[in-house]
Amino acid sequence: MNVSKTPSSGEVRTEPDDQTAKEGKPGDGGAGVLSPTYRPLTIGIVALVLLVAFEGMAVGTAMPVAVADLHGLEFYAWGFSGFMTASMFATVLSGELCDRVGPRLPFLTGVGFFAVGLVVAGAAPSMVLFVLGRMIQGLGGGAVVVALYVIVGRAFPQALRPRVFAAISSAWVLPSIVGPVIAGTITEHASWRWVFLGLVPFALVPIVLVLPRMGGLPTVEPAPRRAGRKRRALGAALGIGLLQYAGQERTWWSLLLVVVGVLALVVSLPRLLPPGTLRFARGLPSVVAMRGIFAGSFFGAQSFVPLMLIEHRGLSATLAGIALTVGSLGWSTGSWWQSRPSLRMTRTRLVETGAIFLTAGLALWLISVIPAVPVWVAVPGCVVAGLGMGLATASLSVLLLGYSRPEEHGAAGAAAQMSDSFGNVALVGLGGVIFAALHQSAHPAVVFGAIFASMIVVAGAGTILAPRVRADVAPAGGLPSVANTGAD
């Protein structure tokens, strides 16, 4: 491999050796992700993402019926926040385990926990056991997502990683389109239990395709044990879970949960992220921080788009769903575009462009709240915002692996997931606070306008900070460690 640094931008470029590229050997960029060398691994990874994504999209449809059947309305929010809390805890543990012993054990354990969680939730005779099943699913989901980062980093050469992440992003599109519909049909004509139990056999597909190929993955020097990470992981997971729960309940005592959740995050989260993340230090810290910026501003706005289109602009639920579906296709298109081999833009420029598109899409959502503006303006807003997310998030994943040492890919993947979740929960929660404070006293255009304007501020900050994802030095030159290793 030839590592060089472009004199104009400082962007690190890694180019495969010409001879190995022609031969299409493992570890080079000459073979495609669906070539015989990589096809089983690629299909297995996509199948696993499809499984997790479909469950995530379908559970929202099945949950109200499950809660009514199990007489557990008071535990409704815990069906979501329990999953999130367990997932975040498993994310950190899986990252450390991947870096110490490799991704095989976290991958297999994660898929197993996810399948067991499906069985427990689907067969639960009470709401308490249903929530337990969701938490077991969260443990499995958090573990496998980080393991996939490590597998991609070790199995695919740098030239192919953009295409792998494009395939992973596209795997979220189909469940977002058909997941709620299929789940609703199954719930209505069979039982909500089959939304969970029916997915269990599909867990075998990624195991059969991926596990046999993991024996040939390159080995790396195990990362040192990081003192105190389990305790911090638990604290951060509880903090994120409490914030999500408070955002769903929106009662007077939710403020206390917010305070406790924020304190838990302040104490725990910074030591789980690369040093310099909170101040957007160049390179890897900014890559991780930008993940939170993108996820938070996009999902913080998108979660209120259907409500705005239905309650304020008078669209049917079907038409509002179509608008979001179009946005998913925009995300898929952006992911595909960044993976094109002939693309000449640097990863930094792709992230910058994604931030601009995201901000522009959010601005169109803001404009669409004005009654005099045609409601269809929200549709191109979905497309443009989704396009920006597709361009940027896949590029940030590529940079994440390129900027972190191979023995720390697990910690880097865990940090990225933590940033995603924190940004998502924090800004969706902010939108909820704005909505709760204004919706009874202000015009709907003001309510939704305030929510979208807040997200535009965050996304706009992302356009300013995006250039900082460019590292000052090549990875071979000694980037800082992903995580703090000092003892408490």
DRENLUM-940363 format. One record per residue (C-alpha): residue in three letters; chain; x, y, z. Coordinates in Angstrom, 1 decimal. Example, Ala and Ser with C-alpha at 12.3 -4.5 7.8 and 13.67 -1.06 7.14 Angstrom:
// residues 2
   r c     c1     c2     c3
 Ala A   12.3   -4.5    7.8
 Ser A   13.7   -1.1    7.1
This chain:
// residues 488
   r c     c1     c2     c3
 Met A    0.0    0.0    0.0
 Asn A    1.2    3.5   -0.8
 Val A    0.3    6.1    1.7
 Ser A    0.6    9.7    0.6
 Lys A   -0.6   13.1    1.7
 Thr A   -2.0   15.6   -0.8
 Pro A    0.0   18.8   -0.6
 Ser A   -3.0   21.1   -1.1
 Ser A   -5.4   19.8    1.5
 Gly A   -3.5   17.5    3.9
 Glu A   -6.1   14.8    3.2
 Val A   -4.7   11.4    3.7
 Arg A   -5.0    9.1    0.7
 Thr A   -4.2    5.4    0.6
 Glu A   -3.8    3.8   -2.7
 Pro A   -3.6    0.0   -3.4
 Asp A   -0.5   -1.3   -5.0
 Asp A   -1.2   -1.8   -8.8
 Gln A   -0.1   -5.4   -8.9
 Thr A   -2.2   -6.6   -6.0
 Ala A   -5.2   -4.6   -7.3
 Lys A   -5.0   -6.5  -10.6
 Glu A   -4.8   -9.9   -8.9
 Gly A   -7.9   -9.2   -6.8
 Lys A   -6.4  -10.7   -3.7
 Pro A   -7.9  -10.2   -0.2
 Gly A   -6.8   -6.9    1.2
 Asp A   -6.7   -5.1   -2.1
 Gly A   -9.2   -2.8   -3.9
 Gly A   -9.2   -4.7   -7.2
 Ala A  -12.1   -7.0   -6.4
 Gly A  -15.6   -5.7   -5.9
 Val A  -17.6   -6.2   -2.7
 Leu A  -19.7   -8.8   -4.6
 Ser A  -16.8  -10.6   -6.2
 Pro A  -16.3  -14.2   -5.1
 Thr A  -13.7  -13.1   -2.6
 Tyr A  -16.0  -10.8   -0.7
 Arg A  -19.6  -11.8   -1.7
 Pro A  -20.5  -14.1    1.3
 Leu A  -19.1  -11.6    3.8
 Thr A  -20.9   -8.6    2.1
 Ile A  -24.2  -10.5    1.9
 Gly A  -23.9  -11.7    5.4
 Ile A  -23.2   -8.1    6.7
 Val A  -26.2   -6.7    4.8
 Ala A  -28.4   -9.5    6.0
 Leu A  -27.6   -8.7    9.6
 Val A  -28.2   -5.0    9.1
 Leu A  -31.5   -5.8    7.4
 Leu A  -32.5   -8.0   10.4
 Val A  -31.7   -5.3   13.0
 Ala A  -33.2   -2.5   10.8
 Phe A  -36.5   -4.4   10.2
 Glu A  -36.9   -5.0   13.9
 Gly A  -36.2   -1.4   14.7
 Met A  -38.7   -0.1   12.1
 Ala A  -41.4   -2.7   12.9
 Val A  -41.4   -2.5   16.7
 Gly A  -43.0    0.9   16.7
 Thr A  -46.0   -0.5   14.8
 Ala A  -46.3   -3.6   17.0
 Met A  -45.6   -1.9   20.4
 Pro A  -49.0   -0.3   21.0
 Val A  -50.9   -3.6   20.4
 Ala A  -48.4   -5.5   22.5
 Val A  -48.8   -3.1   25.4
 Ala A  -52.6   -3.3   25.2
 Asp A  -52.4   -7.1   25.1
 Leu A  -50.0   -7.3   28.1
 His A  -51.8   -4.6   30.1
 Gly A  -48.6   -2.7   30.5
 Leu A  -49.2    0.8   29.4
 Glu A  -47.1    2.2   32.3
 Phe A  -44.1    0.3   30.9
 Tyr A  -44.6    1.5   27.3
 Ala A  -41.6    3.9   27.2
 Trp A  -39.3    1.3   28.7
 Gly A  -39.8   -0.9   25.7
 Phe A  -37.8    1.7   23.8
 Ser A  -35.5    3.2   26.5
 Gly A  -34.6   -0.3   27.9
 Phe A  -33.4   -1.3   24.4
 Met A  -31.4    1.9   24.1
 Thr A  -29.8    1.6   27.6
 Ala A  -28.7   -2.0   27.0
 Ser A  -27.5   -1.3   23.5
 Met A  -25.2    1.5   24.6
 Phe A  -23.8   -0.6   27.4
 Ala A  -23.1   -3.5   25.0
 Thr A  -21.6   -1.1   22.4
 Val A  -18.7   -0.1   24.7
 Leu A  -18.1   -3.7   26.0
 Ser A  -18.2   -5.1   22.4
 Gly A  -15.7   -2.4   21.3
 Glu A  -13.2   -3.3   24.0
 Leu A  -13.7   -7.1   23.4
 Cys A  -13.2   -6.7   19.7
 Asp A   -9.9   -4.9   20.2
 Arg A   -8.7   -7.4   22.7
 Val A   -9.7  -10.8   21.2
 Gly A  -11.1  -10.0   17.8
 Pro A  -14.6   -9.6   16.4
 Arg A  -15.6  -13.3   16.3
 Leu A  -16.9  -13.6   19.9
 Pro A  -18.7  -10.2   20.0
 Phe A  -20.3  -11.0   16.6
 Leu A  -21.5  -14.4   17.5
 Thr A  -22.6  -13.4   21.0
 Gly A  -24.4  -10.3   19.7
 Val A  -26.4  -12.3   17.1
 Gly A  -27.3  -14.9   19.7
 Phe A  -28.5  -12.3   22.2
 Phe A  -30.5  -10.5   19.6
 Ala A  -32.2  -13.8   18.6
 Val A  -32.9  -14.7   22.2
 Gly A  -34.3  -11.3   22.8
 Leu A  -36.7  -11.7   19.9
 Val A  -37.9  -15.0   21.4
 Val A  -38.3  -13.6   24.9
 Ala A  -40.2  -10.5   23.7
 Gly A  -42.4  -12.5   21.3
 Ala A  -43.4  -15.1   23.9
 Ala A  -43.6  -12.7   26.9
 Pro A  -46.7  -13.4   29.1
 Ser A  -46.2  -10.0   30.8
 Met A  -45.0   -6.5   30.1
 Val A  -42.0   -7.0   32.4
 Leu A  -40.7   -9.9   30.4
 Phe A  -41.4   -8.1   27.2
 Val A  -39.2   -5.2   28.4
 Leu A  -36.6   -7.8   29.4
 Gly A  -36.7   -9.2   25.9
 Arg A  -36.2   -5.8   24.4
 Met A  -33.2   -5.2   26.7
 Ile A  -31.7   -8.5   25.6
 Gln A  -32.2   -7.4   22.0
 Gly A  -30.4   -4.2   22.8
 Leu A  -27.4   -6.1   24.2
 Gly A  -27.2   -8.1   21.0
 Gly A  -27.8   -5.1   18.7
 Gly A  -25.2   -3.0   20.3
 Ala A  -22.6   -5.8   20.2
 Val A  -23.1   -6.6   16.5
 Val A  -23.0   -3.1   15.2
 Val A  -19.5   -2.5   16.7
 Ala A  -18.4   -5.9   15.6
 Leu A  -19.4   -5.1   12.0
 Tyr A  -17.1   -2.0   12.1
 Val A  -14.2   -4.2   13.1
 Ile A  -15.0   -6.8   10.5
 Val A  -15.2   -4.2    7.7
 Gly A  -11.9   -2.7    8.9
 Arg A  -10.1   -6.1    8.9
 Ala A  -11.7   -7.9    5.9
 Phe A  -12.0   -5.1    3.3
 Pro A   -9.2   -2.9    1.9
 Gln A   -9.6    0.8    2.2
 Ala A  -10.6    1.2   -1.4
 Leu A  -13.7   -1.0   -0.9
 Arg A  -14.8    0.4    2.4
 Pro A  -16.9    3.2    0.9
 Arg A  -18.9    0.6   -1.1
 Val A  -19.4   -1.6    2.0
 Phe A  -20.7    1.3    4.0
 Ala A  -22.9    2.3    1.0
 Ala A  -24.4   -1.3    1.1
 Ile A  -24.9   -1.0    4.8
 Ser A  -26.7    2.3    4.4
 Ser A  -28.9    0.9    1.6
 Ala A  -29.8   -2.0    3.9
 Trp A  -31.7    0.4    6.1
 Val A  -33.9    1.7    3.2
 Leu A  -36.0   -1.4    2.5
 Pro A  -37.0   -1.9    6.1
 Ser A  -37.9    1.8    6.4
 Ile A  -40.2    1.4    3.4
 Val A  -41.9   -2.0    4.0
 Gly A  -41.2   -2.6    7.7
 Pro A  -44.1   -0.8    9.3
 Val A  -46.5   -2.0    6.6
 Ile A  -45.5   -5.7    7.0
 Ala A  -45.5   -5.4   10.8
 Gly A  -48.9   -3.8   10.7
 Thr A  -50.3   -6.5    8.5
 Ile A  -48.8   -9.3   10.7
 Thr A  -50.1   -7.6   13.8
 Glu A  -53.6   -7.1   12.4
 His A  -54.1  -10.5   10.8
 Ala A  -52.0  -12.8   12.9
 Ser A  -50.4  -11.5   16.2
 Trp A  -47.9   -8.9   17.3
 Arg A  -45.8  -11.8   18.6
 Trp A  -44.9  -12.9   15.1
 Val A  -43.3   -9.5   14.4
 Phe A  -40.6  -10.7   16.8
 Leu A  -40.8  -14.5   16.5
 Gly A  -40.9  -14.5   12.7
 Leu A  -37.5  -12.8   12.6
 Val A  -35.6  -15.5   14.6
 Pro A  -34.8  -17.9   11.7
 Phe A  -33.3  -15.0    9.7
 Ala A  -30.6  -14.7   12.4
 Leu A  -29.0  -17.8   11.0
 Val A  -28.2  -16.2    7.7
 Pro A  -25.4  -13.8    8.8
 Ile A  -24.0  -16.6   11.1
 Val A  -23.8  -19.0    8.2
 Leu A  -22.3  -16.4    5.8
 Val A  -20.0  -14.4    8.0
 Leu A  -18.7  -16.7   10.7
 Pro A  -16.8  -19.1    8.4
 Arg A  -15.0  -16.1    6.8
 Met A  -13.8  -14.6   10.1
 Gly A  -11.1  -17.3   10.6
 Gly A   -9.1  -15.7    7.7
 Leu A   -9.2  -12.1    9.1
 Pro A   -5.8  -10.6    9.8
 Thr A   -4.8  -10.5   13.5
 Val A   -3.6   -7.4   15.2
 Glu A   -1.9   -6.6   18.4
 Pro A   -4.5   -6.7   21.2
 Ala A   -5.3   -3.3   22.7
 Pro A   -4.5   -2.8   26.4
 Arg A   -7.3   -3.1   28.9
 Arg A   -8.9    0.3   29.6
 Ala A   -9.6    0.8   33.3
 Gly A  -13.0    1.9   34.3
 Arg A  -14.7    1.6   30.9
 Lys A  -17.4   -0.8   32.1
 Arg A  -18.5    1.5   34.8
 Arg A  -18.5    4.5   32.5
 Ala A  -20.3    2.5   29.9
 Leu A  -23.1    1.7   32.4
 Gly A  -23.3    5.4   33.5
 Ala A  -23.5    6.7   29.9
 Ala A  -26.0    4.0   29.0
 Leu A  -28.2    4.9   31.9
 Gly A  -27.9    8.6   31.1
 Ile A  -29.0    8.1   27.5
 Gly A  -31.8    5.7   28.6
 Leu A  -33.1    8.2   31.1
 Leu A  -33.1   11.1   28.6
 Gln A  -35.0    9.0   26.1
 Tyr A  -37.5    7.9   28.7
 Ala A  -38.0   11.4   29.8
 Gly A  -38.5   12.6   26.3
 Gln A  -41.2   10.0   25.7
 Glu A  -43.1   10.6   29.0
 Arg A  -43.0   14.4   29.0
 Thr A  -44.5   14.7   32.5
 Trp A  -43.7   17.2   35.2
 Trp A  -41.2   14.8   36.9
 Ser A  -39.4   14.1   33.6
 Leu A  -37.2   17.2   34.4
 Leu A  -35.7   15.2   37.3
 Leu A  -34.9   12.3   35.0
 Val A  -33.3   14.8   32.5
 Val A  -31.1   16.2   35.3
 Val A  -30.0   12.8   36.5
 Gly A  -29.4   11.6   32.9
 Val A  -27.3   14.7   32.0
 Leu A  -25.2   14.3   35.2
 Ala A  -24.5   10.6   34.3
 Leu A  -23.5   11.6   30.8
 Val A  -21.2   14.4   32.0
 Val A  -19.4   12.1   34.3
 Ser A  -19.2    9.1   32.0
 Leu A  -19.3   10.0   28.3
 Pro A  -16.2   12.1   27.8
 Arg A  -13.9    9.3   28.9
 Leu A  -15.6    6.9   26.4
 Leu A  -14.8    9.2   23.4
 Pro A  -11.4   10.0   21.8
 Pro A   -9.6   12.7   23.6
 Gly A  -10.6   16.1   22.1
 Thr A  -14.0   15.0   20.9
 Leu A  -15.9   17.6   22.8
 Arg A  -13.7   20.4   21.5
 Phe A  -13.7   19.1   17.9
 Ala A  -10.0   18.4   17.7
 Arg A   -8.8   17.6   14.2
 Gly A   -9.0   14.1   12.8
 Leu A  -10.7   11.3   14.6
 Pro A  -12.2   13.3   17.5
 Ser A  -14.0   15.5   15.0
 Val A  -15.1   12.5   13.0
 Val A  -16.8   11.1   16.1
 Ala A  -18.3   14.5   17.1
 Met A  -19.7   15.1   13.7
 Arg A  -21.5   11.8   13.8
 Gly A  -23.5   13.2   16.7
 Ile A  -24.1   16.5   14.9
 Phe A  -25.5   14.8   11.8
 Ala A  -27.6   12.2   13.7
 Gly A  -29.0   14.7   16.2
 Ser A  -30.0   17.5   13.8
 Phe A  -31.5   15.1   11.2
 Phe A  -33.5   12.8   13.5
 Gly A  -34.3   15.7   15.8
 Ala A  -36.1   17.3   12.9
 Gln A  -37.4   14.2   11.1
 Ser A  -39.2   12.9   14.1
 Phe A  -41.5   15.9   13.9
 Val A  -42.0   16.0   10.2
 Pro A  -44.9   13.5   10.1
 Leu A  -46.6   15.3   12.9
 Met A  -46.2   18.6   11.1
 Leu A  -47.5   17.3    7.8
 Ile A  -50.5   15.5    9.3
 Glu A  -51.6   17.8   12.2
 His A  -50.5   21.2   10.7
 Arg A  -50.6   20.8    6.9
 Gly A  -53.5   18.3    6.8
 Leu A  -51.8   15.5    4.9
 Ser A  -52.9   11.9    5.4
 Ala A  -50.6    9.5    7.2
 Thr A  -50.0    7.6    4.0
 Leu A  -48.8   10.8    2.1
 Ala A  -46.6   11.8    5.1
 Gly A  -45.1    8.3    5.1
 Ile A  -44.4    8.6    1.4
 Ala A  -42.5   11.8    2.0
 Leu A  -40.2   10.1    4.5
 Thr A  -39.8    7.1    2.2
 Val A  -38.5    9.5   -0.5
 Gly A  -36.1   10.8    2.1
 Ser A  -34.8    7.3    2.7
 Leu A  -34.1    7.0   -1.1
 Gly A  -32.2   10.2   -0.9
 Trp A  -30.0    8.8    1.8
 Ser A  -29.4    5.6   -0.2
 Thr A  -28.5    7.7   -3.3
 Gly A  -26.0    9.8   -1.3
 Ser A  -24.4    6.6    0.1
 Trp A  -24.1    5.2   -3.4
 Trp A  -22.6    8.4   -4.8
 Gln A  -19.8    8.6   -2.2
 Ser A  -18.8    5.0   -3.0
 Arg A  -18.2    5.6   -6.7
 Pro A  -14.6    4.5   -7.6
 Ser A  -14.3    7.4  -10.1
 Leu A  -15.2   10.0   -7.5
 Arg A  -12.5   12.6   -7.1
 Met A  -13.7   14.5   -4.0
 Thr A  -11.8   14.0   -0.8
 Arg A  -13.7   12.5    2.2
 Thr A  -13.4   15.8    4.0
 Arg A  -15.1   17.6    1.1
 Leu A  -17.8   14.9    1.0
 Val A  -18.6   15.5    4.7
 Glu A  -18.6   19.3    4.1
 Thr A  -21.0   18.8    1.2
 Gly A  -23.2   16.5    3.2
 Ala A  -23.5   19.1    6.0
 Ile A  -24.5   21.8    3.4
 Phe A  -27.2   19.5    1.9
 Leu A  -28.5   18.6    5.3
 Thr A  -28.8   22.2    6.4
 Ala A  -30.6   23.0    3.1
 Gly A  -33.0   20.2    3.5
 Leu A  -33.8   21.3    7.1
 Ala A  -34.4   24.8    5.7
 Leu A  -37.0   23.5    3.3
 Trp A  -38.7   21.7    6.2
 Leu A  -38.7   25.1    8.0
 Ile A  -40.2   26.9    5.0
 Ser A  -42.9   24.2    4.6
 Val A  -44.5   25.1    8.0
 Ile A  -45.7   28.4    6.5
 Pro A  -49.3   28.0    5.5
 Ala A  -48.9   30.1    2.3
 Val A  -46.1   27.8    1.1
 Pro A  -47.1   24.6   -0.8
 Val A  -46.9   21.6    1.4
 Trp A  -45.0   19.6   -1.3
 Val A  -41.9   21.7   -0.5
 Ala A  -41.3   19.3    2.4
 Val A  -40.7   16.5   -0.1
 Pro A  -37.6   17.9   -1.7
 Gly A  -36.6   18.8    1.9
 Cys A  -36.7   15.1    2.7
 Val A  -34.6   14.2   -0.4
 Val A  -32.0   16.9    0.1
 Ala A  -31.6   16.2    3.8
 Gly A  -31.4   12.4    3.1
 Leu A  -28.8   13.0    0.4
 Gly A  -26.6   15.0    2.8
 Met A  -26.9   12.2    5.4
 Gly A  -25.9    9.5    2.9
 Leu A  -22.9   11.5    1.6
 Ala A  -21.6   12.4    5.1
 Thr A  -22.3    9.4    7.4
 Ala A  -20.8    6.8    5.1
 Ser A  -17.7    9.1    4.6
 Leu A  -17.4    9.5    8.3
 Ser A  -17.4    5.8    8.8
 Val A  -14.6    5.4    6.2
 Leu A  -12.6    8.1    8.0
 Leu A  -13.3    6.5   11.4
 Leu A  -11.5    3.3   10.3
 Gly A   -8.8    5.1    8.4
 Tyr A   -7.9    7.4   11.3
 Ser A   -7.9    4.8   14.1
 Arg A   -5.3    2.1   14.6
 Pro A   -6.5   -1.4   13.6
 Glu A   -6.2   -2.6   17.3
 Glu A   -8.6    0.2   18.2
 His A  -11.3   -0.1   15.5
 Gly A  -13.7   -1.5   18.2
 Ala A  -13.2    1.4   20.5
 Ala A  -13.6    3.8   17.5
 Gly A  -16.8    2.1   16.4
 Ala A  -18.2    2.2   19.9
 Ala A  -17.4    5.9   20.2
 Ala A  -19.2    6.6   16.9
 Gln A  -22.3    4.8   18.1
 Met A  -22.3    6.6   21.4
 Ser A  -22.0    9.9   19.6
 Asp A  -24.9    8.9   17.2
 Ser A  -27.1    7.9   20.1
 Phe A  -26.3   10.9   22.3
 Gly A  -27.0   13.4   19.4
 Asn A  -30.2   11.6   18.5
 Val A  -31.6   11.4   22.0
 Ala A  -30.5   14.9   23.0
 Leu A  -31.9   16.7   20.0
 Val A  -35.1   14.7   19.7
 Gly A  -35.5   15.5   23.4
 Leu A  -34.9   19.2   22.7
 Gly A  -37.6   19.1   20.1
 Gly A  -40.0   17.4   22.5
 Val A  -39.3   20.1   25.1
 Ile A  -40.0   22.9   22.5
 Phe A  -43.2   21.1   21.4
 Ala A  -44.4   20.6   25.0
 Ala A  -43.7   24.2   25.9
 Leu A  -45.4   25.9   22.9
 His A  -48.0   23.6   21.4
 Gln A  -50.9   24.7   23.6
 Ser A  -50.2   28.4   23.4
 Ala A  -48.6   29.1   20.0
 His A  -49.6   28.7   16.4
 Pro A  -48.5   25.3   14.9
 Ala A  -46.3   27.1   12.4
 Val A  -44.4   28.7   15.3
 Val A  -44.1   25.5   17.2
 Phe A  -42.7   23.4   14.3
 Gly A  -40.7   26.4   13.0
 Ala A  -39.0   26.7   16.4
 Ile A  -38.1   23.0   16.3
 Phe A  -36.7   23.0   12.8
 Ala A  -34.9   26.3   13.4
 Ser A  -33.1   24.7   16.4
 Met A  -32.0   21.8   14.3
 Ile A  -30.8   24.1   11.5
 Val A  -28.5   25.9   14.0
 Val A  -26.9   22.5   14.9
 Ala A  -26.6   21.4   11.3
 Gly A  -25.2   24.9   10.4
 Ala A  -22.6   24.5   13.1
 Gly A  -21.7   21.2   11.4
 Thr A  -21.0   23.0    8.1
 Ile A  -18.5   25.2   10.0
 Leu A  -16.9   22.4   11.9
 Ala A  -16.8   19.8    9.1
 Pro A  -13.4   20.7    7.7
 Arg A  -11.9   19.7   11.1
 Val A  -12.4   16.0   10.2
 Arg A   -9.3   16.3    8.1
 Ala A   -6.3   15.0   10.0
 Asp A   -3.1   16.9   10.3
 Val A   -1.0   13.7   10.1
 Ala A   -1.4   10.4    8.4
 Pro A   -2.5    7.4   10.5
 Ala A    0.9    5.9   10.2
 Gly A    2.4    9.0   11.7
 Gly A    0.8    8.3   15.1
 Leu A   -2.7    9.6   15.7
 Pro A   -3.7    9.9   19.3
 Ser A   -5.3    6.9   21.0
 Val A   -9.0    6.4   20.5
 Ala A   -9.8    6.3   24.2
 Asn A   -8.3    7.3   27.5
 Thr A   -6.6    4.4   29.3
 Gly A   -5.9    6.0   32.6
 Ala A   -7.4    4.5   35.8
 Asp A   -9.9    6.3   37.8
